[in-house]
Amino acid sequence: MGTLEQVGNVVPDKLDLTPKEREAILEIAYLAIAADRVLREEEVEAFRKVAARLQGKDDISEGELGTLLDRFTNRLEHTKATVIPGDDVDDAMSERVKLLRAEADERLRVLVQDLPRPETRSLAYKVAYALALCDLETTDEEFEFDLQLVESLGLSHDQAGELSDEVVAAFGGM
């Protein structure tokens, strides 16, 4: 059994989440898989499994998945770096990446306010960490996102390490 099948294991069977907490955890999960600006099939499928578990379901429909992804994507698309004829395209894209990262960081700060309880912050970290493992690749952007998430959630590096160990254990030790 691979990590994709086991990703739902990081979400407890019995949850006591408010709708606001559930939405914040889902959006943080989305930000985790979008950190490298590429949504891979494995990540989207893992996100689907987590979204279903957080809602107490076995699965969600393609329509529900699409609605979630569109909603979270649209929240980040306010920042655009415009390429003007004559501009260096690489410089303009680099600027866009910086602006998108800054906007994602701002979204994290807002979302964390919807997670006042330590257990919801821990769950948000575990879900984000689990989703980051699903494509079995790690990028600099994902690493930076993880550091920002730890800071935003107010976790110590020791706490983050313990939570990531729990995720790896839920995956069967990988």
N, C-alpha and C positions, 0 to 999 in steps of 0.2 A: 504494500500500500504506500503510495507516494505522498508527498506533502500536500498536494491538492486535495486528496480525499480526506486528509486529517486536519485541514485548516479549521474546520468547524469545531474541532475539539477544544480550541482555546476559548470558546464562548460557553459558559456554564449552562447546564440544562435549565436551571431555575434562575430567572433574572428578575430583578425589581428595578426596572429602569423607567424613568419618565419619558414621554415622547421627545422632549428636548434633549435628554441625555442620549437616547438612541440615535437621534439625528446627528448629534455632535460626534458620537463614536463612528457612525457611518461616514461622515464627511472627513474625519481624520483618516479613516481607512482609505478613502478615495485619494486624499492628498499623499498618502504613503505610496500608493501604486502609481500616481501621476508625478512623483518627484523627479523622475528622469525624463518626463515629458513623452513617454511612450507607454501606452496601455497594451500590454501583451495579453494574448488570449488566456494564458494561465492565471494572470492576475485578475482579469475580469471575472473568470469563472470562480476563483477563490473569493473575490468580493461578493459575488452572488450568493455563495454558500454562507458567508458571514452575515450578509444582510438578512437572509432567511432565518438563520439561527437567532439573530438579535430580535427578530419579529416573532419568534416562537413558531416558525414554520419549517417544513422540510425543504421547501424550495420557493422561489418567487418566479413569476412569469417573465418572459422576455420583455414585455411591456413595462412591468414594474422595474426591472433592471435598467432598461433604457431611460425611464423617467428619472431614476436616481442619478445615473451617470450624467444625463443632460443637465439636471439641476446643479450638481456639484461643478461640472465643467463651466456652466454659465456664470457661476459665482467667481470664477477666476478669469474670465475673459473680458473683464473691464479694462485690463491693462494691455495696451497694444504699442509696440514700437513700430512706427511707420517707416517704411523704406521709401525714400525719395530718390527719383532718378539721379544718378551721379554719386549716391551714397555707396559706401563699401557695404555690401550685403552681409559679410561676416561680422562686421562691427555692429550693424543694425540688429542682427539676430542675437549677438552676444548681449546687447542692451535689452532686448526683449526677454531673454532668459533671466537677466538680473531683475527686471521689473516683475516678472511672473513669480520669481522666488520671493521677492519682497512682499508681493501680494499674498502668497501662500503663507508666509510667516505671519502676516497680519490676520489672516483667517484663523490660524492656529490660536493666536491670542484671544480672539473673539470666541472661538469654540470652547476653549478651556474654561471660560466663564460659565458655560452651561454644564460643566462637570465639577460641581462643588465637593462631591464625596470622594475620598481617597480610592475607594473600590472602583468607581467609574473611571477615574484617571488611570488606574492600573489596567483595567480592561481595555481602555483606549490604546494604551501602549502595547499591550499584548497582541491586540488585533492588528495594529499597524505593523508590528514586528513580524507577525506571522505572514501577513500579506507580502511583505518585502522579501520573504524567503521563497515564495511560491514560484518565481521564475528562475530560481537558482543562480541569479546573477546579482552582483552588487555594483552599483555605480557610485561615483563621487557625490552625485546629487542625492542619492538615497542615504548615504552616510551623513551628509550635511542635514538632511531632513530629520534623521534619527536624533542627531545632536540637538537640533532645534526643538523637536518634540519632547525630549527629556527635559530640557530647560523650561519649555512652556508649561508642561504638566507639573513642574516643581518636584521632579524626581531626582534623587541623588544617583550618581553613576552606579553605586552599589545596588540600589533598588532596581534600576534599569537592568543591571546584570542578572539579578534574581528573577525578574519577570521574563527576560529573554531565555533563561534556563528553563523556566516553566513552559515556555512555548516549544523549545526544543524537545522537552520531555513529552509534551502533548503530541509531537510529531513522531514519537517513538525513538527519540535519541538521535535521529538522522544519522 
